[in-house]
Amino acid sequence: MTITPAVQFREITKSFGPVEVLHGVSFDIGAAEIHALIGENGAGKSTLMKILGGYQPQTSGEIVLEGQPVTFRSSRDAEGRGVVLIHQEFNLADDLSVAQNIFLGRELGGALLNDAEMNRQARAALTRLDVQLDPRVKVKDLSVPQKQLVEIAKALARNARVLVMDEPTATLTNRETDVLFALIRRLRDDGVTILYISHKLDEVQALADSVTVLRDGAVVFSGPAAGKTPHDLANLMVGRELEEMFPDKGQPAEKEALHVEGLDVPGWAHDINFTLRAGEVLGFAGLVGSGRTELFEGLLGLRRHTVRQVRVAGRPTRIDSPGKAANAGVVYLSEDRKGKGLLVDFQLRPNLTLMTLEEYARPLLDIGAETRALAGAVKTYGIRTGRLDVPASALSGGNQQKLALARILEVDPDVIVLDEPTRGVDVGAKREIYLLIQALAAAGKGIIVISSELTELLGLCQRLLVVREGRVVGNLTGSELTEQEVIQYATGLKANSSALEAAPR
C-alpha cells in the first residue's frame, strides 16, 4: 500500500526580479515524519518555507498537500489547510494572556469575547503537550521555553497537520532541548508531520527521520537521515570536503590586553577577576543564567556595576558606557544580533560606520568614503551581498553576523568581546568566523568568547573560565579543556580556588 506524502514540492522556482533564488526544488515529506531541512545561510530554506506557509507565492512549480495541489494566497489560507509555520522569532503579543495569544486573530465570541471558552480550549491544547501552564498568564511573564510551547500550542489549536519549526532550539538549554525533542516525537506519533529547520547538525542526526539538503537554491540530497553523520551533512551543505572546523590555536603573548579586578554586577556577578593576554582567545562557559553575558554588559557600562580596577593594554581605564569602552579599545558584539547588534532596517553602509561616524563627517558626511569602507569590509570579511545599497535585513544570518563583526572592528580595538558569535549561523559561515577570530588573535588582539556551545569554546579557546551563579569557579587550560570538566564546574560538582584570581597560567 502506497502512503501519500504529506507535502510534495514539484519543480518550485522563485525569482526576485531577474535573480532566481530557488531552482526547480523537488522533494517529498512523508506523512507523520520528522523531516529536517538544512543548508547554508542563503541556500533558500526560508524562501521555500515562506512559500509553503503562504507568505509569498512561488514563481513556478506546484505544492501538493496530502495528494491535492494547493495554492496558498496568505498564511491564514495555509493555516486553514493545516500548514503552520513557527518562526525563529516568536510571534507573540507580550501583554496578552496565553489563551489570547493562542486565539489571536480568530477570537471566540461576537462583540463580547468568550474568554472562558478560549481559556478552556487553550488549556486543552496545553494539556495535549503535557504542559502545566495557566492560560490566563500574560506572555511577558513566561520564560523562553514556555513561549516556545505556547507557539506550538497555538499551532495545534489551528489543527496543524504540517508543523514547520525554524531553529526552535536557538535559545534553549540542553535540558530544555531534550524536553522539546520528546514533545516533537510525541507530536509525530500523534500523526503531525514536522518540518524541522536547524543549523545544529547533531540535532538533525538525533531527531530527524529524513533530511533534505539545499545548496544555492537547489536540492543536493533528500532521503533517510539514518547513516548520515553531521560531517556528511556538512560536506553536502558546502559542496566540498569540509576541512577541520577549527584553526590551530596560537600562543598568547606576555603583554596584558585586559585586566579586571573586583567586578560586581548587582544580581548577576560577584567579585569577578581575570586577565586576558594579547593574542589570547579566552572563553567564558557556564549554564544559561550563570551571569556570563551580564558580567560583560556590566563591564561595558550597559548595566549598573562597580569595579576596583580595569586596565586596557596596561592603562588604568574607567568605563561607564559602550562609547567610552570603544574609545579605550574594548568592543562588544551582543548575542542579540537583530535587537542590539544591527539596525536591520537601515542599509549596510550606516550599519558599518555607526561606531566611527565622526571619521566620515568632517563636518558633512562623506558618503563616498563610507561606501569605499563598505566595499572594503565586504571583501575583507566575505560578506555575501549582490548589491551594497540594500538593508541589513536582506542579508542571511551569517552575513548579518559578519557585518556586525565588521562594524565593531572598524574602531581597531585591542580587546574584542564576542557573545554567541555563531548563533543561528550555518556551518560554512561558522568556519569563516572561526578563522577570523584566530586571525585577530594572531594579530595581537585579545579575544573573549562567550558561548553556549561547548564544542565551540573547546575548539577555539586556549583557556576557559567557568561561571556559576555569578562567580568564576573554574580556570581551565591544557588537558583540563574537556566537556566533562566544564560541565562539572558549571553544575557545581567541582570548583578550584585558583579560579578566584583567574589569572593565566
N, C-alpha and C positions, 0 to 999 in steps of 0.2 A: 504494500500500500504506500503510495507516494504522499508525503505530507507537504502541504502547500507552505512555502516560506512566508514568514510574517511580513517581510519587506523585500522587494526586488528593485534594484536600481538598474535601469536599462539605458545604456549609452547617454548618460547625463553629461551635458556640457553647460558651462556658464561663462559668459563673457561680460566684461565691464568695458564698454566702448570697444576699441579694437583689440583689447587684451583678453585672451581666453585663459581662464584660471582652472577650469575643470575640462578634461579632455576624454570624453567617452567613457565615463565611470560606470562600470557594471559589476555588481556582485549581489549575492543573496544573504539575507539574515534569517536564520531558521526560527521557527516558532518556539517560544519559551526557551530561548538560549541566551547566554551572556556573550555578546559579540563585541570584541574590542576593536576600536578604530584608532589607528596610530599613524604618526607621520611627523616630520619636522614642522616647525612653525612655517606657515606659508604653503604647506603641502595641499591645502584645500579642505581640511576636515571641517572647519567652522562653516565654510560656504556650503558644503554638502549638507550639514546638519540644519542650516537655516532654510535650505530648500525643502528638506524633509519636514521641518517644523512649520512650514507655511509662512516664514518671514520674508522670503524672496522667491521669485519663480526661476526655474531653470530656463536656459536659452533653448535647449532642445533635449530630447530624451523623455523617458517616461518613468514614473514611480508606480509600482504595483503593490497595493496593500491587501494582504490576505487574498490574493488571486484577482483583485479588481483594480484596473488602472484608476488613479486618482489625480485630481488637480486641486491643490490647496491654495485658496486665494488669501488666506490670513492664518495667523497662529490659532485663532478661535476656530476656524474651519478645520484645521488639523486636529485640535483637541476634541472637536466634535466627533472625529473618526477614531479617537483613542490614541493619538500620537502626541506625546507631551515631552517638551524639552525643558530640562532643568539646567539653567545657565550656571557657569562658574561663579559669577557674581550673583548673590541672592536677589531674587525679585520679590522682596517682601516689604510691606509698609510697617515701619518700626512702631508707630503709635497706635496701630490697630491690634486687636487680640489675635490669638492663634486662629480661632474659628473665623473671624472676619477676614483674615488673610486667605484662608482655605477657600472661602466662598467669594472672594473679591472679584467683582465683575459679573457674578451670577448669583447675587444675594437671594435668599428665600424671603417670601412675603411680598406684599404690594407696597403701598405708600408707607406702611409701617413694617420694618424688618422683623422677621421672626427669629430673634436671637436664640430663643430656647431650642428651636429645631436645628439651627445651624450649629449650636454647641453640641447637641446630641449627635448629629451626623459627623461633626469633626472629631468627637470623642471616639466614634466607631471607627473612623479612618485611622486614628492614632492607635487604637487597640489592635487593629489588624497588623500594625507594625510592632506590636508589643511595646508600645511607648506609653509610659505613665506621665502624662503632661496635661495640666489643666487648660482646656481650650479657651478659657477666659483670660489667661495671662497675656500681657502685651508682649509682642515680639521683641521689643527693645530690651526686655529683661531676660532674654534667653541667651544661652551660650551658643557658640558657633555650631557645634554638633547638633544641638537642639534645633537650630534654624534649618540645618540640612534636613533633619527629619520632618520638619514642618513642610519644606518644599516637596518632599516625597509624599507626605500625606495629602498635600494639595493636588498632586498629580493623580493619586489613587482616587480622590474624591471626584475627579474628572473622568473616572473609568478608564484610566490609561491601560492600554494593551501593549503599546510600544513606548518604553520609557528611555529617553536619551539623557545620559548623565555626563556632563562636561567637567572633567577634573574634579570629581566630588571629594577627593581626599586632600586637596591642596592645603587646607588649613586645619587638618585633623592630626591628632597624635596617633601613634601606632595602636594604642588601645582602642581609641575611637574608630580608627580604620577597621580594626577587626570586627567591631560591632556592626559597622556599616556593611562589611562584606557578608556577614551572617544574614543580615536583612536582605541584601541583594539576592543571595542564593535562595532565601525563602520566597521572595517575590517570583523568581524564576520557577521554583517548584509549584507556585500557585498559578502558573500559566502566563506571567508577564514576560514579554521579550525586552531584554535590556541591551541598549547600545551604549557601550562604555568607552569614553574618550579619556585617555590618560597619557602623560609623558613618563609615568613610572612603570618601566618595563617589567620589574619584578612583580608589580601588582597584576599586570596583564597575564603573566605566567601563572600566578596563583589563582586568578579568578575566572579567566575567560574560557569559554568552550571553543570559540572560533575567533579568528583575528583577520582584519583586513589592513594592509599597509598601503598608504598613499604616498607617492613621491612626485613632486612637481605636477600635482593635479591629475595624476593617473594612478590606477591600481597596479601595484607591482607584486602583490601577493594577497590571496584570500583563501583561507582554508582552516583546518583544525589548528588550535593553539598547542595541542599536545605535541611534544617533541621539539618545540621552538624555544630555545633559550633566550634570555634577554640580549645576549651577544648576537645571536642570529637575527633577532628583530631589529637591533640597532644597525646591523650591516644592511638589512633591507631598506631601512629608512634613509640612510645616507648614500646608498648605492655603491658602496665600496667596503672593503675590509676595514673595519674601524680600528685605528691604531690604539695603543694604550691610552686610556681615557685621561690619566693624569700625567703631566710632565714631571721630569725629575725635580726633586726638591733641592734648592740651592742651600748655601750655608749663609746664615746671617753674619753681619759684621759685628764688631765690638761696639760701634757707635750707637748711642741711645737715640731712638726715634721718639718714643713717648714714655713718660714715667708718671704714674698716678698713685697718689697716697691718700688713704682715708676718704674715699668717695662714698657718700651716703645719699641715696635717693629715697625719701620717705615712703615707706610701704613696699619698697621693691628691692633695694640693695643696701648692704651694710658693710662698712669698713672694707671697701674693695681696694686692693693694692696690686699693681702689676707693672712690669717694664717690658716694652716692646723694642727690639733692636732694628736698626736699619737692615733691610733685606730679609727680614723675618716674616713668615706667614704664621700668625698666631690665631688659633681657633678658640672660640667660646662655645662650649657644649652645655647641654642641660635640657631638662624636660620643659615643655610648654608651661609658662607661668613661673619659671625659675628666676626671672629677672634679668636675663641676658640683654634683651632689647632695651629694657627700661634703664639699665645702668648706663648704657651709652647715650640714650636720649637725655639722661641727666648730665652726663659729662659734656655733651654738645650744647647744653643750655635749652633743650626742649622740655625739660621737666625741672621742677624745683629741686635743688640739691645743695649739698655742702661738700667741700673737699679741702684737705690740708694742703696739698701741693700738686700742681701739674707742671711738667716740663715737656716742651716740644723741641726736639733736636738739642737738648741740653739747656734750653732757655726757659726760666720760670714764666708761666703764662696764666693769665686769668681768662676763663672762657665763660660767658654768660649768654651767648646766642650763637646760632649756626654761622652767622656772618663773621663774628669775631673768631670762631673756630677756624673758618676758612682762611681768614687773614693770618692766623697763626700757623697755618699749614696742615690743618686737620679737616678732612671732609667725610661725609656720612651718606651712604646710599641706603634709603629706607627700604624695609621689607615690603611696604605698600607702594608698589611701583606706580599704579594709576592714581592713588589717592594723594600720595606725598612726594613721589619721585618725579612725575612729569605733569605738564599741563597738556593733557591728551587732546584737547580741542584746539590747541594752538599748533602752528606749523613747526617744522623741525628746527628752523633757524633760531627763533626766540627760545626754544627749549634748550638748545645747545649753549647759548650765550647768556643765559639768565644770571649766572653767578659772576660773570665777568663783563657785565653790560657797560660799565664805565670805560672799559678799554675800547669800546666801539662807539662811544658817544663823546665827541670832543669839539664842541658840545652837541652837535647834531649827530644823530645815529647814522653810522656808515654801513648801510645795508650791503654794499658790495663787499666790504671786509668781512661782515658776518657770513655772507654766502660763501666766500672763499674758505672761511674757517669750517663751515659745514661740509663743504666738498672734501676738505682735508680729513675731517673726522669720519665721514662716510667711508673713505678709502682706508684710513688707518685702522678703524675698528670693525670693518667689514659689515657696515650697516646696509642691509639689502633694501633698496627702495628704487623704484623706477624713475621717480622724479624727486627733486628737492623741495618743491612747493606743495607738499601735502601735509596734513595734520599728523601729529604723533599717533593718533588713533588708527591711522591707515596702516601702520606697521604691525607686523606679527609680534607676539610676546617677546621672543628672543631679540628681535631688532629694537623693540622699545627698551629692553634692558641695556643693550649696547649704547643706545642714545643716552640713557640715564647715566651710564658709566662715563661716557664721553663728556657729559656736562660737568660732573664733579672733577674730572681730570683736567678740565680747562684751566683750573687755578694752579696747576703744577704743585700739588700738595706733597708734604713729607710723609703724612700718615693718612691711610685710606681705610675707613671702616665700612665693610660690606655686610649688610644684614640680609640673609637669604638671597644671595646673589643669583641663584639659578632657579628660583621658584617659578613654576609654570613655563620653563624653558625646555626645548627639545634637546635630544642627546647631542646633535651636531653643534648647536649653539652653546651647549654646556662646555664642550671641549674647547671651543674658541674662547670662552670666558676664562676657563682654567688656564689656558696658555697666556692670556693677557695678564692674569693675576701673577703668574710666575715671572713674566717679563718685567712687570712693575717691581717685583721683589728683587729681581736681578739688577735692576737699575738703581737699587738702593732705597726704595720706598719701604716703609713699614706698613704691613697689611694685617688687618684684623678681619677675620671671617666669622660671622655668627650664622649658624645653620642648624636646621633640624635634621639634616641628612648626615648621619654618622659616616657613611661611605665618603661623602664629600670632604668632611673635616679630616678624616684619616688620610685621604689621598692627597690633600693639598698642604696640610699644615705640618710644620716642624715641631710644634708644641701645642698642647691643648690645655686650656683652663676649664674646669668643670664647675658650673654654677648650680647651687641647690639652695632654694629658699632665700635667695638674695645674697648668698655668700659664696666665695670661691672655696671649694672643698677639695679640688684635685688639680695638680700641676704635673701633666704627663708628657714625657718625652721618650724617644727611643723605643725600646721593647715594650714600654707601657702603653704605647699607642695602639690599643686594640679595642674592638667594640665591647668586649666583655668588661674591660677595665672601666671604660667610660660609663657604662650602664650601672656598674656597682657604685661608682661615685655619685652619679646622678640620682640614684634611688636611695642613697643614704647607707648602703651596706658597707662602704669604705669612706675614709677621709684621711688626708695626710696633713700633718702640721706645717710642712713647708709650703702648702698652698696659701697660707695666710699672707706670706710675703709675695708669693707667685713670681719670684724673680727667675730669670732664665738661668739654666744650669750650664 
